[in-house]
């Protein structure tokens, strides 16, 4: 089951902390271990004696994880603070179960110290448990027991009366009162199992609460380890497992196809999981029957929808390519059937005041023999949805190993998914950024213009794939951008744009990482300078291979992916003012750059019927931050103008009409304009970013 949960509590570290700081410390320890609770799931609290700001008298204040956030990374600002005496007074306002949602509106009136952190729906559950320190976790080991038909009996058998048990009830004010009542009836218990939901534990101090939580989870895990002797999920359905490369080849084809078919209203980002837990499940005899039951724990369900979609794919056939084509051809029918089933579920369960039906597409796609694909509005949400479904897989395996797994009742599931309080939370979400849900593939991504463009896209909510031949620079760029934004939204791939194999592999990496691409920025480049009579065939071919052939190969391979998605896209070529006006001693470079512009026009012509645009940005004299100016190119261009290389930047600035320098960020702004909806009606066009160079004016 799970390895031993060892205490990470350090007395020396905790001894200098205040009570709120110890709560944060405990929360971070618990939230950093996915065996204990999911990302964003669970909550913690402490009731702390504090001097009232108004009268200076001591009062008890509930510190509880606020709405949203993650225990593993929460800081003190993530906790809501409420007067305990006012929370107790709320009991007199409670009008019964049918009115319990209105109690959430009273919580802000209990706020201590004008704390702006919104209190979550779970606040009463913590407030009314008569213990100072309370944890509410969603460990797989306990949920596996909570989600069986024998949940209550197993809780009694395993814990011998040390834990209480409550039947399933949607989290809310009334459940808080029931927790309080059970604690008062049985003051000796050390925790409570909520059927189909999770675990509450407590202690007199933060440390004792933490240790109690670990002990209870470990005891459940140990019992399952010793008593679950059944073959998981009815055993394997396929004798010959696919190799990792075969599984990835299937995912590379299916992910862009699915992404295109479910992104009509909002573009989605994908995540692929082929972990051992997932493969055991998707290869199992009981896959279809268990998947149809759906998840049970509310935290699982809210992330994964009521049930996944199992794709019609047989990994045991002799001709895998033919089977993959058959599966792809049947996607429309499967997706439409899922959407129709979801709509039927909505109409069966909707209340008079239910919000309108939401996106009816699946979040989780299970591919027999291959793995799990998840799609969501952003990469983190897609990845986390997959992690939650892995939790559900673990729960189903253990529950069926000792009893019978019970999924969440359909009406209860609907009432959580379309809870008015959840809808209000969704309505408070900020407006998506302009490139949310989009994936940008940037060649020369580790260079100055490449990184500046990546930053501009990341600022607008995109995911980026940095492709470059320089692995050391790639690694540095990835670390830099991942630290600044998130590892979820940045990935890198070594790519030689002159190699068809390398570019094809890079596109496949993009499909695996994010589900596809939307924006292609061709920026990989070199620069060379030589008089015509000194230009060798090798130098000529090198310029043409990288700057023309390389742009062609990237464009062609990306076009295949964009066409498969069938949701449009945008190319942006980084050319040069030399594409429009030649410079001395640069015949190879100028010719290759001019060819880029003509290639862009060709891509624009062929892409337009598919909603695929292609435009060109022509930089000039981007000396700072640009990799091509760190080598011989600076000296060669200076020599062409009979000056010292230190004078070159000033020369270009003075040559411009506006007398201004051009930086990578300036190029990135133009690239963003062409990639975004701001230029949705522009294709085959050119923007010069050169501070004004009259000979390069387009005509």
Secondary structure as the mmCIF struct_conf table of DSSP 4:
data_model
#
loop_
_struct_conf.conf_type_id
_struct_conf.id
_struct_conf.beg_label_comp_id
_struct_conf.beg_label_asym_id
_struct_conf.beg_label_seq_id
_struct_conf.end_label_comp_id
_struct_conf.end_label_asym_id
_struct_conf.end_label_seq_id
HELX_RH_AL_P HELX_RH_AL_P1 UNK A 11 UNK A 15
TURN_TY1_P TURN_TY1_P1 UNK A 16 UNK A 16
BEND BEND1 UNK A 17 UNK A 17
HELX_RH_AL_P HELX_RH_AL_P2 UNK A 19 UNK A 31
TURN_TY1_P TURN_TY1_P2 UNK A 32 UNK A 32
TURN_TY1_P TURN_TY1_P3 UNK A 34 UNK A 36
TURN_TY1_P TURN_TY1_P4 UNK A 39 UNK A 40
STRN STRN1 UNK A 43 UNK A 51
TURN_TY1_P TURN_TY1_P5 UNK A 53 UNK A 55
STRN STRN2 UNK A 58 UNK A 65
STRN STRN3 UNK A 66 UNK A 66
BEND BEND2 UNK A 67 UNK A 68
TURN_TY1_P TURN_TY1_P6 UNK A 71 UNK A 73
HELX_RH_3T_P HELX_RH_3T_P1 UNK A 76 UNK A 78
STRN STRN4 UNK A 79 UNK A 83
HELX_RH_AL_P HELX_RH_AL_P3 UNK A 84 UNK A 89
HELX_RH_3T_P HELX_RH_3T_P2 UNK A 90 UNK A 93
HELX_RH_3T_P HELX_RH_3T_P3 UNK A 97 UNK A 103
HELX_RH_AL_P HELX_RH_AL_P4 UNK A 104 UNK A 107
HELX_RH_3T_P HELX_RH_3T_P4 UNK A 108 UNK A 110
STRN STRN5 UNK A 111 UNK A 111
BEND BEND3 UNK A 112 UNK A 112
TURN_TY1_P TURN_TY1_P7 UNK A 113 UNK A 114
BEND BEND4 UNK A 117 UNK A 117
HELX_LH_PP_P HELX_LH_PP_P1 UNK A 118 UNK A 118
STRN STRN6 UNK A 119 UNK A 119
HELX_LH_PP_P HELX_LH_PP_P2 UNK A 120 UNK A 120
TURN_TY1_P TURN_TY1_P8 UNK A 121 UNK A 122
HELX_RH_AL_P HELX_RH_AL_P5 UNK A 123 UNK A 127
BEND BEND5 UNK A 128 UNK A 132
STRN STRN7 UNK A 133 UNK A 137
HELX_RH_AL_P HELX_RH_AL_P6 UNK A 140 UNK A 146
TURN_TY1_P TURN_TY1_P9 UNK A 147 UNK A 147
STRN STRN8 UNK A 148 UNK A 148
TURN_TY1_P TURN_TY1_P10 UNK A 149 UNK A 150
HELX_RH_AL_P HELX_RH_AL_P7 UNK A 151 UNK A 159
TURN_TY1_P TURN_TY1_P11 UNK A 160 UNK A 161
BEND BEND6 UNK A 162 UNK A 162
STRN STRN9 UNK A 163 UNK A 166
BEND BEND7 UNK A 171 UNK A 172
HELX_RH_AL_P HELX_RH_AL_P8 UNK A 173 UNK A 185
TURN_TY1_P TURN_TY1_P12 UNK A 186 UNK A 188
STRN STRN10 UNK A 191 UNK A 194
TURN_TY1_P TURN_TY1_P13 UNK A 195 UNK A 197
STRN STRN11 UNK A 198 UNK A 203
BEND BEND8 UNK A 204 UNK A 205
HELX_RH_AL_P HELX_RH_AL_P9 UNK A 206 UNK A 227
BEND BEND9 UNK A 230 UNK A 230
HELX_LH_PP_P HELX_LH_PP_P3 UNK A 231 UNK A 231
HELX_RH_3T_P HELX_RH_3T_P5 UNK A 232 UNK A 234
BEND BEND10 UNK A 235 UNK A 235
STRN STRN12 UNK A 236 UNK A 236
BEND BEND11 UNK A 237 UNK A 237
BEND BEND12 UNK A 239 UNK A 240
HELX_LH_PP_P HELX_LH_PP_P4 UNK A 241 UNK A 243
HELX_RH_AL_P HELX_RH_AL_P10 UNK A 244 UNK A 262
BEND BEND13 UNK A 264 UNK A 266
STRN STRN13 UNK A 269 UNK A 273
HELX_RH_AL_P HELX_RH_AL_P11 UNK A 276 UNK A 282
TURN_TY1_P TURN_TY1_P14 UNK A 283 UNK A 283
STRN STRN14 UNK A 284 UNK A 284
TURN_TY1_P TURN_TY1_P15 UNK A 285 UNK A 286
HELX_RH_AL_P HELX_RH_AL_P12 UNK A 287 UNK A 293
BEND BEND14 UNK A 297 UNK A 297
HELX_RH_AL_P HELX_RH_AL_P13 UNK A 298 UNK A 304
BEND BEND15 UNK A 306 UNK A 306
STRN STRN15 UNK A 309 UNK A 311
TURN_TY1_P TURN_TY1_P16 UNK A 315 UNK A 316
BEND BEND16 UNK A 317 UNK A 318
HELX_RH_AL_P HELX_RH_AL_P14 UNK A 320 UNK A 329
TURN_TY1_P TURN_TY1_P17 UNK A 330 UNK A 330
HELX_RH_AL_P HELX_RH_AL_P15 UNK A 331 UNK A 349
TURN_TY1_P TURN_TY1_P18 UNK A 352 UNK A 353
HELX_LH_PP_P HELX_LH_PP_P5 UNK A 354 UNK A 357
BEND BEND17 UNK A 361 UNK A 361
BEND BEND18 UNK A 363 UNK A 363
STRN STRN16 UNK A 364 UNK A 367
TURN_TY1_P TURN_TY1_P19 UNK A 368 UNK A 370
STRN STRN17 UNK A 371 UNK A 376
BEND BEND19 UNK A 377 UNK A 378
HELX_RH_AL_P HELX_RH_AL_P16 UNK A 379 UNK A 402
BEND BEND20 UNK A 403 UNK A 403
STRN STRN18 UNK A 405 UNK A 405
HELX_LH_PP_P HELX_LH_PP_P6 UNK A 407 UNK A 409
HELX_RH_AL_P HELX_RH_AL_P17 UNK A 410 UNK A 417
TURN_TY1_P TURN_TY1_P20 UNK A 418 UNK A 418
HELX_RH_AL_P HELX_RH_AL_P18 UNK A 420 UNK A 427
TURN_TY1_P TURN_TY1_P21 UNK A 428 UNK A 428
BEND BEND21 UNK A 429 UNK A 429
HELX_LH_PP_P HELX_LH_PP_P7 UNK A 430 UNK A 433
TURN_TY1_P TURN_TY1_P22 UNK A 434 UNK A 437
STRN STRN19 UNK A 439 UNK A 443
TURN_TY1_P TURN_TY1_P23 UNK A 444 UNK A 446
BEND BEND22 UNK A 447 UNK A 447
HELX_RH_AL_P HELX_RH_AL_P19 UNK A 448 UNK A 459
TURN_TY1_P TURN_TY1_P24 UNK A 460 UNK A 461
STRN STRN20 UNK A 463 UNK A 468
BEND BEND23 UNK A 469 UNK A 469
HELX_RH_AL_P HELX_RH_AL_P20 UNK A 471 UNK A 484
BEND BEND24 UNK A 485 UNK A 485
HELX_RH_3T_P HELX_RH_3T_P6 UNK A 487 UNK A 489
STRN STRN21 UNK A 490 UNK A 494
TURN_TY1_P TURN_TY1_P25 UNK A 497 UNK A 498
HELX_RH_AL_P HELX_RH_AL_P21 UNK A 500 UNK A 514
BEND BEND25 UNK A 515 UNK A 516
BEND BEND26 UNK A 518 UNK A 518
STRN STRN22 UNK A 519 UNK A 522
STRN STRN23 UNK A 530 UNK A 530
HELX_RH_3T_P HELX_RH_3T_P7 UNK A 532 UNK A 534
HELX_RH_AL_P HELX_RH_AL_P22 UNK A 537 UNK A 544
HELX_RH_PI_P HELX_RH_PI_P1 UNK A 545 UNK A 549
HELX_RH_AL_P HELX_RH_AL_P23 UNK A 550 UNK A 565
TURN_TY1_P TURN_TY1_P26 UNK A 566 UNK A 566
BEND BEND27 UNK A 567 UNK A 567
STRN STRN24 UNK A 569 UNK A 574
HELX_RH_3T_P HELX_RH_3T_P8 UNK A 577 UNK A 579
TURN_TY1_P TURN_TY1_P27 UNK A 580 UNK A 580
BEND BEND28 UNK A 581 UNK A 581
TURN_TY1_P TURN_TY1_P28 UNK A 584 UNK A 585
STRN STRN25 UNK A 586 UNK A 586
HELX_RH_AL_P HELX_RH_AL_P24 UNK A 587 UNK A 607
HELX_RH_3T_P HELX_RH_3T_P9 UNK A 608 UNK A 610
TURN_TY1_P TURN_TY1_P29 UNK A 611 UNK A 611
STRN STRN26 UNK A 612 UNK A 619
TURN_TY1_P TURN_TY1_P30 UNK A 624 UNK A 625
HELX_RH_3T_P HELX_RH_3T_P10 UNK A 627 UNK A 629
BEND BEND29 UNK A 630 UNK A 631
HELX_RH_AL_P HELX_RH_AL_P25 UNK A 632 UNK A 640
TURN_TY1_P TURN_TY1_P31 UNK A 641 UNK A 642
BEND BEND30 UNK A 643 UNK A 643
HELX_RH_3T_P HELX_RH_3T_P11 UNK A 645 UNK A 647
HELX_RH_AL_P HELX_RH_AL_P26 UNK A 648 UNK A 655
BEND BEND31 UNK A 656 UNK A 658
HELX_RH_AL_P HELX_RH_AL_P27 UNK A 664 UNK A 675
BEND BEND32 UNK A 676 UNK A 676
HELX_RH_3T_P HELX_RH_3T_P12 UNK A 677 UNK A 679
TURN_TY1_P TURN_TY1_P32 UNK A 680 UNK A 681
BEND BEND33 UNK A 684 UNK A 684
STRN STRN27 UNK A 686 UNK A 689
BEND BEND34 UNK A 690 UNK A 691
HELX_RH_3T_P HELX_RH_3T_P13 UNK A 694 UNK A 696
#
